[in-house]
Amino acid sequence: MNAAIKLLPLMAAALLAGCGGGGEISGTISGLTASGLSLSNGFETINVAKGATSFSFPTEVDDGNGYAVVVLTQPTGLRCTVSNGSGTVSGGLAPAKVNVGCVPAWSISGRINGLVRGGLVLSNGPEDIAIAANAASFAFPTQQPGGAGYSVVVKTQPLAQRCTVSNGEGEIGSEAVSDVVVSCI
């Protein structure tokens, strides 16, 4: 066998040893009782199976580079949050295990009376929804965990109508909020 060919594996190992390594971004999951959770670490996304108690991104992050794990898609009926989700890889290790905690979440919805014009926009905190003319109901797409406060308000009035909200404020308990009423005249 040629001497140069015998040296190739040794040279490759020496080059890799000098690279400084990388850190695996992984962590624990609690409360994942539904499907649909996907996590992102910048350029990489993983889907996590219902019932999983841990996760790991397949691509290691090089020493000196940062990571930021976020929830890309919430699972059905749950609200998941990330703790220890960002940092910098040093010495081939991420500084702390990432933790993802999931809790039951509920929708906020209600009925609309008297709306005949377009232009109505409802708001719940940072989330806005545009309501079509003649709509009889509404639902905010983002579900909220039990214990979270909500405050549904009219952000933009419809053309030539005035709408008010009743039952629009409170704290989410252990079921969906469905008794918000928007009345338009």
C-alpha positions as CSV (number, residue, x, y, z in Angstrom):
1,M,0.0,0.0,0.0
2,N,1.3,3.5,-0.8
3,A,2.7,5.4,2.2
4,A,0.7,8.5,1.4
5,I,-2.6,6.5,1.4
6,K,-1.7,5.1,4.9
7,L,-1.1,8.7,6.2
8,L,-4.5,10.1,5.1
9,P,-6.5,8.8,8.1
10,L,-3.8,10.1,10.5
11,M,-3.8,13.5,8.8
12,A,-7.6,13.8,8.8
13,A,-7.6,12.9,12.6
14,A,-5.0,15.6,13.3
15,L,-6.9,18.2,11.4
16,L,-10.2,17.4,13.2
17,A,-8.5,17.5,16.6
18,G,-7.3,21.0,15.9
19,C,-10.8,22.3,15.0
20,G,-11.9,23.0,18.6
21,G,-15.0,20.9,18.5
22,G,-18.5,21.8,18.8
23,G,-21.4,21.5,21.3
24,E,-24.6,19.6,21.1
25,I,-27.6,21.7,21.7
26,S,-30.1,19.5,23.6
27,G,-32.4,19.6,26.5
28,T,-35.4,18.3,28.4
29,I,-39.1,18.6,27.7
30,S,-41.9,18.4,30.2
31,G,-45.7,18.3,29.6
32,L,-45.6,17.4,25.9
33,T,-49.0,15.6,25.7
34,A,-49.9,16.6,22.2
35,S,-48.2,16.6,18.7
36,G,-47.1,19.5,16.7
37,L,-44.1,21.0,18.6
38,S,-41.3,22.2,16.4
39,L,-38.1,23.8,17.7
40,S,-35.6,26.0,15.9
41,N,-32.0,26.9,16.5
42,G,-31.5,29.5,13.9
43,F,-30.8,27.6,10.7
44,E,-32.1,24.2,12.0
45,T,-35.6,23.0,12.8
46,I,-36.6,19.8,14.5
47,N,-40.1,18.3,15.1
48,V,-40.6,16.7,18.5
49,A,-42.9,13.7,19.0
50,K,-45.8,13.7,21.4
51,G,-44.7,12.4,24.8
52,A,-41.0,13.2,24.2
53,T,-39.0,14.1,27.3
54,S,-35.8,15.2,25.6
55,F,-34.6,16.6,22.3
56,S,-31.3,17.1,20.5
57,F,-30.4,19.1,17.4
58,P,-28.4,16.9,15.0
59,T,-25.9,19.6,14.0
60,E,-23.4,20.6,16.7
61,V,-22.6,24.3,17.2
62,D,-18.9,25.3,16.8
63,D,-17.0,26.7,19.8
64,G,-17.4,30.4,20.2
65,N,-20.7,30.4,18.3
66,G,-24.1,31.2,19.8
67,Y,-27.3,29.3,19.9
68,A,-30.9,30.4,20.4
69,V,-33.6,27.7,20.8
70,V,-37.1,28.9,20.2
71,V,-40.5,27.3,19.8
72,L,-41.3,27.6,16.1
73,T,-44.7,25.8,16.2
74,Q,-46.9,25.2,19.3
75,P,-48.4,21.8,19.8
76,T,-52.2,21.5,19.7
77,G,-53.8,22.6,22.9
78,L,-50.5,23.4,24.6
79,R,-48.3,26.5,25.2
80,C,-44.6,25.6,25.4
81,T,-41.9,28.0,26.6
82,V,-38.1,27.7,26.5
83,S,-35.7,28.4,29.4
84,N,-31.9,28.4,29.1
85,G,-32.5,28.6,25.4
86,S,-29.6,30.8,24.4
87,G,-25.9,31.1,25.0
88,T,-22.5,30.5,23.5
89,V,-20.7,27.2,23.1
90,S,-17.4,27.1,24.9
91,G,-15.0,24.1,25.2
92,G,-17.3,22.0,23.1
93,L,-20.2,22.3,25.6
94,A,-23.3,24.4,25.7
95,P,-23.3,26.3,29.0
96,A,-26.7,24.9,30.3
97,K,-29.3,22.3,29.3
98,V,-32.2,23.9,27.4
99,N,-35.5,23.2,29.1
100,V,-38.9,23.2,27.2
101,G,-42.0,23.3,29.4
102,C,-45.5,22.8,28.1
103,V,-48.8,23.5,29.8
104,P,-52.4,23.3,28.6
105,A,-53.6,26.3,26.6
106,W,-57.0,27.6,25.8
107,S,-58.5,29.7,23.0
108,I,-60.1,33.1,23.4
109,S,-63.2,33.6,21.3
110,G,-66.7,35.0,21.3
111,R,-69.6,36.3,19.3
112,I,-70.3,39.4,17.3
113,N,-73.6,41.2,17.1
114,G,-74.7,43.7,14.5
115,L,-71.5,43.9,12.4
116,V,-72.4,44.9,8.8
117,R,-69.3,46.7,7.7
118,G,-65.7,45.8,7.2
119,G,-62.7,47.3,9.0
120,L,-63.2,45.9,12.5
121,V,-59.9,44.9,14.2
122,L,-59.8,43.2,17.6
123,S,-56.8,43.1,19.8
124,N,-55.7,40.9,22.7
125,G,-52.3,42.1,23.9
126,P,-49.9,42.0,20.9
127,E,-52.2,39.9,18.8
128,D,-54.6,41.5,16.3
129,I,-57.3,39.9,14.2
130,A,-59.2,41.6,11.3
131,I,-62.9,40.7,11.3
132,A,-64.9,40.5,8.0
133,A,-68.2,42.3,7.5
134,N,-71.2,40.3,8.7
135,A,-69.1,38.0,10.9
136,A,-71.0,36.4,13.8
137,S,-68.0,35.2,15.7
138,F,-64.2,35.5,16.2
139,A,-61.3,33.5,17.7
140,F,-57.8,34.5,18.4
141,P,-55.4,32.0,16.8
142,T,-52.8,31.9,19.6
143,Q,-53.9,29.9,22.6
144,Q,-53.0,31.1,26.1
145,P,-52.0,29.1,29.2
146,G,-54.2,28.9,32.3
147,G,-53.5,31.8,34.6
148,A,-52.7,34.2,31.7
149,G,-54.6,37.4,31.6
150,Y,-56.5,38.5,28.5
151,S,-57.9,41.8,27.4
152,V,-59.9,41.9,24.2
153,V,-60.4,45.4,22.9
154,V,-61.5,47.1,19.7
155,K,-58.3,48.3,18.0
156,T,-60.0,49.7,14.9
157,Q,-63.7,50.5,14.5
158,P,-65.5,49.4,11.3
159,L,-66.6,51.9,8.8
160,A,-69.7,53.9,9.9
161,Q,-70.2,51.7,13.0
162,R,-69.3,51.7,16.6
163,C,-68.4,48.5,18.4
164,T,-67.9,47.8,22.1
165,V,-66.6,44.7,24.0
166,S,-68.2,43.1,27.0
167,N,-66.7,40.2,29.1
168,G,-63.4,41.1,27.3
169,E,-61.1,41.0,30.3
170,G,-60.1,38.3,32.8
171,E,-57.8,35.5,33.6
172,I,-57.8,32.2,31.8
173,G,-58.8,29.3,34.0
174,S,-58.9,25.6,33.0
175,E,-61.1,26.0,29.9
176,A,-61.5,28.1,26.8
177,V,-62.8,31.6,27.1
178,S,-65.8,31.8,24.8
179,D,-68.1,34.4,26.3
180,V,-66.6,37.6,24.9
181,V,-69.2,39.6,23.1
182,V,-68.6,42.4,20.6
183,S,-71.7,44.5,19.9
184,C,-71.8,46.9,17.0
185,I,-74.3,49.6,16.1
